[in-house]
Amino acid sequence: MKIVDLICSPGRTGFYFDDQRAIKGGAGHDGMFYTGGPVTPGFRSVRQAGESISVMLVLEDGQIAWGDCAAVQYSGAGGRDPLFLAEDFIPIIDTYIKPLLVGREAGNFRQLCREMEAITIGGHRLHTALRYGLSQAILDAVAKSTGRLMCEVVAAEYGCTVSDRPIPIFTQSGDDRYTNADKMIIKGAQVLPHGLINNVEEKLGLHGEKLEAYVAWLRQRVLSQRHDENYLPILHIDVYGTIGALFGNHNYPAMADYLARLEELAKPLHLRIEGPMDCDCDRQTQLEALAGLTAELDRRGIGVELVADEWCNTLEDIRLFADHRAGHMVQIKTPDLGGINNTIEAVLYCKARGIGAYQGGTCNETDRSAQVCVHCAMATQPDQILAKPGMGVDEGYMIVYNEMQRILAIRKRRS
């Protein structure tokens, strides 16, 4: 079935664009606003509304397939593509992408995505957000034109099997780490709470005592408030490099001692720590530091799982971290990889290497990108998938959970 038209509409995301460089440089808080001026090119203020673009492909039978272009909260930081504003990029889609897609058969997802990934304009690849949304729309178009679910298209083209059970959902709390943890427990989230431990003095503690207290509180809160004694969620906490900042990025024994204390405080809940150190200098230094701490934990039999995040943004990065066992699990941050074909390949690569696959993303996505990501996860079966978008817990969890349940119900009826 052919694609006969391409339509774009501007949209909002589930969170905000934040100028990370300005925030790290000391921008202050005033309610939901940041004070001071932006530093990263393209920003009008330190925090501004997140933007998206819906790409709609009209098929010759009148069906409309669609996906949403979206970028991460901290756009323009850490080597990422620049700030993604709809008014800047809709003309690019209309001028360069529409002529390439209109008239094409929506028959093979992988092939069309490879072509989109290869497009260059002025010597530069398409913005990751464009490739992200276009690939979602292409997947939906192939599914609609062939009478299948998107997850079934992925499974058929990549030789995998659609899951017959939900993928564990990981929920993120933002700074409201106590009230939002309660929401997660009520909803029965399988992995929680993210925590946003991004400051040594305020959140980790100058001796690590504040995170220790939070882990102990989480354990007690789960065990005292759960409605089912079999409910034992995994505790997954993102520490944004603060443990390395406190003990030293290469001081593996001291960091391992601390992680062992956290493990004991969490029991009987399993503990994952994302981003234990953040080596700002380069990818190789980060990889070596994380691989060193991973080996130290394994040697000592400490059961805390480390999750790679910083400097692990592309498919190439993910393969490299997995090959060197830099972490027990890798976050696959879906918008940063561009086309969702890269997310699919990243999950499958991690699984083949025996490394945990966390299909993540950002709070700054949309309901549509989250739904399409669910289909990728149901086909590739990562260890966990992020509840997104937003930081309110309930909304993102609802979107991801409900899409999984629809997939399961439809496939059950077909069988």
N, C-alpha and C positions, 0 to 999 in steps of 0.2 A: 504494500500500500504506500502511495506516494505522499510526501509532505508538500502541501500546496501553498502554505503561507506561514509566516512567522510574525508573531505579535509580541510587543513588549509593554509592560506596565511597571511604573515605579512602586516600591513598597517599603514598609518598615520591617525591621527585625524585632526579635524578642528582647533585645537589650540595647547597648550603646557602643559607640566607638569611643575609646579612651586613649589619650595620648600617653603612652607608657613612659616615654622619656621625660615628659613634663612631671608625671607623677613621681617617678624615681628622683627627679630633681627637686622635689619638695613642695609640689602643688598642694594647697590645703583643701579641706572639706568645708562645704557650706550646704548642709542637707544633702541632696542628690547631686549638687553641683561641685565642681572643683574650682578653686580660686587660682588666679594667676593666668598667664597667657600660654598658648600652645607652643610647642617646640618642633614637633614633627611636621614636615611640609604637608599641606593640604588641609590641616585641621583649622577650623574657625574658632574653636574653643577646646579646652582640655577634655571635656566630655561633650559629645553631641549625639543626636539621635542616630541609631543604626539604620542603614539603608539597604534595600535589596532591589533586585529586578526580577520580575516574573517573565520567563521566556515561554511562550505558548506556541506550540507547533500544531497547525491545522492540517488534519489528514483529509484525504480526498473523499472519505465517507462522512465528513463533518465532525468527527470526533476531534477533541482538542487535548493534546498531551502537554504537560507543563512541568517546569522545575523552577527553582528559585536560586538566583545568583546571590551569594552572601559571603562576607569575609569575617574574619575573627575580630574579637573585641579590640585587641591591640594591633590594629592594622598599621602597616608602615614600620613596625618594630622588629628587631631581630632578623633582618634580612628579608622580611616579608614584602609582598607587593604593596604599592601605595594605597592610601585611603580610597575606598570604593564608594563613589557617589553616583547615583543613578543618572543624573543629568550629564555626567561625563561619559558614561559607558553605553547608554542606549544608542547614541549615534554610531558607536563602533559596531554594535550588533547589527544595526540596520544597514550599515555601509559594507561591512566585510563578511559577516556571518550569514545573513539572510540569503544573499545570492548563492552561497555554497550549499545551503540546505534545501531551499525550495526546489522541488522537482526530483529530489532524491527518494529512493525507496527506503522506507523505515523497516529494514529487514534484518540488519545485523548490528547489534549494539557496539560490540568491540571495534568493528571496522570504522563505524562513524566516529566513535570517540577517538580512535587513533588519528583520524584526519583532523579533528578539532584540536587535539593536543599538538599537532604539528604546525598549526597556523602561526605565522609570524607577521607582525606589522611593524615596519621600521626597524627590523632586526630583533624585535622583542616578541616573546611568546604572549599569548593572550593572558590577561590578568587571571590569577587563580580563581577568583570569584566567578568570572565569566565561564571558565571551563567547568567549574563546579555546577552551575545552574544549567548550562547547555547539556551536559552529560545526563543530568536528571531528566530533562525533557526528552532527550533521545531514548533513554531507557523506557520511559513511559510510552513514547511513540511506538517503539518496537513491541512492547507488551500489548498495547491497544490494537495494533495492526495485525497481531497474530493470535489474539484472544487468550492471552496468558496474563498472570500476575507478573509484576516486575521481578519478584524474587525467583520466579520460575524461569524467566529469561536469563537471569544471572547464573542460576544453577546449570542450565542447559549449555550456556556458552563457556563456562569455566569448569565444567566437569565436577560440580559439587552437588550436595543434596540439601534441599530445603528442610529446615528443622521442623520436627513435629512437636516442639515445646518452646515456650518463650525463652529468649535470651535474657540473662540477668541484667537488670537495669541499674545503672549507677546514677545517683542523684547528687546535685551540688547545692551547697547551702549559701554560698557567698559569705558575707560577714555576719549574717544572722544565724550563726552556727548552732545555737541552742534551740530556738523556736523552730527553725527549719529541720533540725534533726528530729524533733517531735513529729513533724508532718511526715517525715520519711518512715518513722516507726509505725505510725498509724496506717500508712499506705502499704506497708510491708515491703519496702524497697529492699532488694537483695544486696545492694552495695551502697554504702553511705559513709560520710557526709560531704567529702571533699575538704571542707573546713576553711580554705583560704588562709593558711598559716604563712603569711608573706612578710612578717616583720619579727625580727629576733626579740627585741625588747618587749613589744606589746603582745605578741601572740605565742612565740616559742618559749620565751623566758630566758634570762641571762644565764641560767643553769639548765635550761630545758624544762623547767618545772611547770610552766603554764600549759604546754602541750601534754605533759604527763597527767596533769589534773583533768584536762579535757578528755583524754583517752579513758581515764578512769570513770569520768562522768558518763561518757557514751556507753561504756560497758554496763554500768549500773542502770542507766536509763532504758536500754534495750531489755535487760533481764527483768526489770521491775514493771515495765509498761507493755510488754508484748502480750498479744492475745493467744499465742500458740507457743507452747514450750519448745517446739521444733524450730522456731524462728531464730536463726543465728546468722544475721547479716555479716558480710565482710566489711570491716572498717578500712576505708581507703581515704587517706589524708594527703593532700597536696601541700608540701611544705616550702615550695618555691626556693629551694636552695638554702634555707635558713639553718639546717643542721650542719651543712658544710661551712656556712659562715660562722657558726658558733665554735665548732671543734677544729675546723681546717678541712678544706676540700680533699686532701690526701691523707688525713689522719684516720685511716680505716679502723684501727683498734678502738679509738675513742668513740667514733660514730657507731661502730658495731655494739659497744657496751651500752650506749644510749638506746639503740634500737632494741636490744635485748630487754632493757627495762620496760620499754613501751609494749613489747610483746607480752610480758608477764602481766602488765596492767590490763591488757585487752582480753586475755583469756577468759572464757572459752571462745571468744571471737577471733577470727583470723585477721591479721593486719597487713595492709599494703601502704607503703610510703612512696608517694610520687615526688620526683625531683629533689632527692636528698641534698644534692649540691648543684650549684649553678656556676660553671666555669665560663665567665663572660668572654674569655679570650677567643676560643675557637672550638669547632666540633671535635677535633681529635683529642684535645685536652679533656673535654667533657666525657667523651667516650671512654678514654682510659681511666678517668677517675671513677666513673660509674661501674665499669667492669671490675676495677680493683675492689670496690666496696662489695659488689655482688659476690666476688670470689671469697672475700673475707667472711661474709655471712654464711655462705655455703660451707666453707671449711669448718666453721664453728658450730654448724647445725642450728643456726638461728633462723626461725621460720618466717621472719618478716620478708615479704616480697617487695622488691624495689621496682618502680615504674619509671621508664624513661620518658622524658617530655622535652626539656630544653635541648636545642640543637638537633632535634629529631623531627624535622618538619616535612621532608619530602619522601617519596618512595625510595630513593637512593639512600637517604639517611636511615630509614627504617631497616632496610636490608643490612646496612653496615652495623647498626646497633645489635640487630638480631644475630648476625654472624659472629660478633665478638662477645656475645652474652653480656652486653652492657645493660644490666637490668634483667629482672625475671619476666617483665611485661613491658610492652611498648604501647604508648598512646598513639593511635593513628588519628591525627587531628584533621578530620575530613576536609574542611575548606582549604587548608594549607596544601593539600595534595593536588588541588585542581580537580580534574575529572574524577568522578566516583569510580571509574574503572581502576584508578590508582589505589583507591581505598580497598577495593575488592582484592587486588593483587597483593596489597600490603598484608591484609588479614591472612590470606592463604600462605604467604611467604613465612610469616611468623609461626603459624601452625606447623608448617613443614619443618621448621627449625627447632620446634619444641619450646618456643618462646610465647608467653601469654600475649594475646591480642586484645587490646582495649580499643574498640571502635568509638572514638571520642568525637570531638568537634568543639563547638563554642556556644556560649549562652546567646551570642549575637547572630543566631540563625533564624529560620522561620519554621512555621508548622510544616510547610511542604518539604523543605530539605530534610527535616527530621523524619517525615514519613518515608521518603525515598531511602534514607539511610537505614531505616528498619528493614526494608526489603533486601538491601545488601547484606545486612547482618543475618537475617533469617536464612539466606542462601549460603553464606560463608561460615556462619556459626562462630563468631569471636567469643572470648570469655565473658565480655560484658559490653554493653552499649550505653552511651551517655543519654540521660533524659535531657532533652533540649527542645526549644530554646528557653531563655529566661533564667532568672534566679529565684523564682517563687516556689519551686518544687512541684506544686500541684499541677500547674499547667503543662510543663514539660513532661512530667511523668505520665499524665493523662494521654498526651499526644502519642508518645512512644508505646505505652502499654496498649492503648486501644487499637493502634495499627497492627501490632503483633496479634492481638486477639481476632481481628478481622481476617488476617491471613490464615490463621489456624482454623477458623470456622469455615471459611470458603473452601479450603483444601480438604477439610473433613467431609464436607458435603459432596465434593467431587469424588472422593474415594468410596 
